[in-house]
Amino acid sequence: MAHPPGTSVHLIADLAQCRGLDDAALIEQALREAAEAANARIVGLHMHHFGEGMGLTAVAMLAESHISIHTWPETGVAAVDLFVCGISADAESGLARIVDLLGGEVMRKQAVQRL
């Protein structure tokens, strides 16, 4: 969904029944592919892994804002945050790509229109 110039959308979602939530390479791939799907450009990416078999926190800083993911592999849960700006930005497509890669389902989703 594209938004008028000068607006942005902040999409927040909780995913369940995900796989690979302790796989740093998969989470990085999910961020990169989500940014591409959302028509956004990554300008930096940072990840913190909490240890073997544990989750991680990852943030892709975008020219258009950010995408973040926090994972709990022990419960299959991921919290996703996509904040994108511009007329061609598409947070929904970015979220769909993350869901596809992690094999989960959206349990809760909220979109906040920002100026």
Residue, then its C-alpha position, 0 to 999 in steps of 0.5 A: m500500500a503506497h502512502p501520499p507524499g509526506t506520510s509514512v506508516h509504522l506497521i507493528a506485528d506479532l508473529a507466531q509459529c515461526r522457524g529459524l528464529d535463532d538463525a542470524a543468517l536467516i534473520e539478516q536475509a529476512l530484513r534485507e528481503a523485507a526492505e527490498a519488498a517494501n521499496a526501501r534502502i538499507v543504510g545499516l544493519h545491526m544484530h545482537h544474538f543472545g547465545e546458542g539456541m536463544g533469540l536475537t534482536a536485529v535492526a535494519m536502518l533504512a533511508e526511509s526509516h527502519i525495520s526491526i525484529h526481536t525473536w524468541p525461538e523457544t516459543g516461535v514468536a517474533a515481534v516485527d516493526l516496519f516504519v517506512c516513508g515515501i510514496s512507493a513505500d510498502a510496509e505490508s509487502g515487507l511484512a509478508r516477506i518476513v512471514d514467508l521466510l520465517g514460516g509463521e503467521v501474523m497473530r496481531k498487527q497494527a498500522v499507525q499513520r505517521l506524518 
